[in-house]
Amino acid sequence: MAQAALLSRDAGVTAESEGEVFDTYAEDGTPLGRELRSVCHAQGIWHRAVYAFLFNGAGELLIQRRSLNKKVAPGQWDLSVAEHLSPGESYAAGVVRGLEEELGVALTQEQRAALKGPITPRHKRRLLIPDKGIQDNEFIEVYRLDGYDGPIAFNHQEVVECRWASLEQLRSDMASRPDDFTVWFREELTGLDFFAGERQ
């Protein structure tokens, strides 16, 4: 099977917009209202995000290297999509939007129906970066899509490059060069280990 092209495009979306607004929550999940991204990250206010894992027909995972302009984990390899949710947006809708905005993957109705998730229980993620004044507290759901062999046209404002990798290779690379990968990507593959025993 021919490998689908991994192309860059300008989607007109900045790497991080501090003008974004998030739905906010107490740590127990009680809704609080809405707040600017910049305030959420400065004050550690809980908000929502979604992860997507995109696999091709060979069982390889698409990973992306984050823009060097990102405040968090610039230039590190990340899972297929990691997306903050817009106000009022469901996790599943955030996956669909994130795949299109970050990777240029516009899902068909059939592909949307094949989207699996959440594949783990909703969970919390805390990321503290004191030198940048960031306290990123998120409620996460995780989704996956298998058998995608279509084109990738990643947004170069968000992503430096993309590649397909086997889970076996990823685990080896993460063990030998952990700092090449985002901490949340490493946590999802090792801590939650929801790909354990899967075909490599």
C-alpha positions in Angstrom: 0.0 0.0 0.0 1.4 3.4 -0.9 2.2 5.7 2.0 -0.1 8.7 2.2 1.6 12.1 1.8 2.5 14.1 4.9 2.1 17.6 3.8 2.4 21.0 5.5 -0.2 23.7 5.1 -1.0 27.2 6.5 -4.3 26.9 8.2 -4.2 30.5 9.6 -4.3 29.2 13.2 -1.7 30.5 15.6 0.3 28.0 17.7 -1.3 29.3 20.9 -4.0 31.9 21.2 -4.2 33.5 24.7 -7.5 34.9 23.7 -9.1 31.4 23.7 -11.9 30.9 26.2 -12.4 27.7 28.1 -15.2 26.2 30.2 -13.8 26.0 33.7 -14.3 23.5 36.6 -13.5 22.9 40.2 -11.2 19.9 40.8 -14.3 17.7 41.5 -15.7 18.5 38.1 -18.3 21.1 39.2 -18.7 23.7 36.4 -17.5 27.2 37.3 -18.0 29.3 34.2 -15.7 30.5 31.5 -12.2 32.0 31.5 -9.4 33.0 29.2 -6.8 30.4 28.4 -4.0 32.7 29.8 -5.8 33.0 33.1 -6.5 29.2 33.3 -2.9 28.4 32.8 -1.6 31.1 35.1 -3.9 30.2 38.0 -4.2 26.5 37.5 -8.0 26.5 36.8 -9.3 23.2 35.6 -10.5 22.9 32.0 -11.1 20.2 29.4 -8.9 18.7 26.7 -9.0 15.7 24.4 -6.4 13.3 23.0 -6.6 11.5 19.7 -4.6 8.6 18.5 -4.6 8.0 14.7 -3.5 4.6 13.4 -3.0 3.6 9.8 -3.8 0.3 8.2 -0.4 -1.1 9.2 -1.1 -0.4 12.9 1.4 2.5 13.0 0.6 5.6 15.1 0.8 9.1 13.6 2.9 11.3 15.9 3.5 15.0 15.5 6.4 17.3 16.5 5.1 20.4 18.2 5.8 23.9 16.8 8.9 25.6 18.2 6.6 28.5 19.1 4.6 26.5 21.6 5.0 27.7 25.2 4.6 24.1 26.5 6.9 21.4 25.1 8.1 23.2 22.0 9.7 20.9 19.4 8.8 17.7 21.3 7.1 14.7 19.7 3.5 14.4 20.7 0.5 12.1 20.2 -1.6 12.5 17.1 -3.8 15.3 18.4 -4.0 17.1 21.8 -6.8 19.7 21.8 -8.3 22.0 24.3 -12.1 22.0 24.1 -14.1 25.1 23.0 -16.9 26.4 25.3 -19.8 24.0 25.1 -18.0 21.5 22.9 -18.2 17.8 23.6 -15.0 15.7 23.8 -16.0 13.7 20.7 -16.6 17.0 18.7 -13.2 18.2 19.9 -11.5 15.1 18.4 -13.2 15.7 15.0 -12.2 19.4 15.1 -8.7 18.8 16.3 -8.0 16.2 13.6 -9.0 18.7 10.9 -7.4 21.8 12.4 -4.0 20.2 13.3 -3.7 17.4 10.7 -6.1 18.3 7.8 -8.0 15.1 8.4 -11.6 15.7 7.7 -13.5 12.6 8.8 -16.2 11.1 6.7 -19.5 10.0 8.4 -18.2 6.4 8.2 -14.9 7.4 9.9 -16.8 9.3 12.6 -18.9 6.3 13.3 -15.6 4.2 13.6 -14.0 6.6 16.1 -13.5 4.8 19.4 -13.8 6.5 22.7 -13.4 7.4 25.3 -11.0 4.4 25.4 -10.0 5.1 29.0 -11.9 6.7 31.9 -11.9 10.4 32.0 -8.8 11.4 34.0 -6.9 14.4 35.3 -3.6 15.7 34.1 -1.5 18.3 35.9 1.5 20.0 34.3 3.5 22.5 36.2 6.1 24.7 34.4 7.3 27.2 37.1 9.8 29.1 35.0 7.0 30.0 32.5 4.3 30.5 35.1 2.2 27.7 33.8 -0.1 25.5 35.8 -2.1 23.4 33.3 -4.8 21.3 35.0 -7.0 19.4 32.6 -9.8 16.7 32.5 -8.8 14.4 29.6 -10.7 11.9 27.4 -8.9 9.8 24.9 -10.1 8.6 21.5 -8.6 6.6 18.6 -9.3 6.0 15.0 -7.9 2.9 13.2 -7.1 2.2 9.6 -6.6 5.7 8.4 -4.6 5.7 5.2 -5.6 9.1 3.8 -3.5 12.2 3.4 -2.2 14.3 6.2 -1.9 18.0 5.7 -0.6 19.3 9.0 -0.9 22.9 10.1 2.6 24.3 10.3 1.6 26.9 12.8 1.0 24.0 15.2 3.1 21.2 13.9 6.7 21.0 12.6 6.5 17.5 11.2 4.6 14.3 11.3 5.6 10.6 11.0 4.1 7.2 11.3 5.7 4.9 14.0 5.1 1.5 15.4 4.3 1.2 19.1 7.3 -1.0 19.6 9.6 1.7 18.1 7.9 4.4 20.2 8.4 2.6 23.4 12.1 2.0 22.5 12.6 5.7 21.6 10.8 6.9 24.7 13.0 4.7 26.9 16.3 5.9 25.3 15.3 9.6 24.6 12.4 10.5 26.9 13.0 14.2 26.6 12.2 14.0 22.9 8.6 13.4 23.8 5.9 15.3 25.7 5.4 14.2 29.3 1.7 13.5 28.7 2.4 11.3 25.7 4.8 9.3 27.7 2.3 9.0 30.5 -0.5 7.9 28.2 1.7 5.1 26.7 3.3 3.9 29.9 1.2 4.9 32.9 -2.2 4.1 31.5 -0.8 1.5 29.1 -4.0 1.1 27.2 -2.1 -0.3 24.2 -0.6 -3.2 26.2 -0.5 -6.4 24.3 -1.5 -4.8 21.0 0.0 -5.9 17.7 3.2 -4.0 17.1 
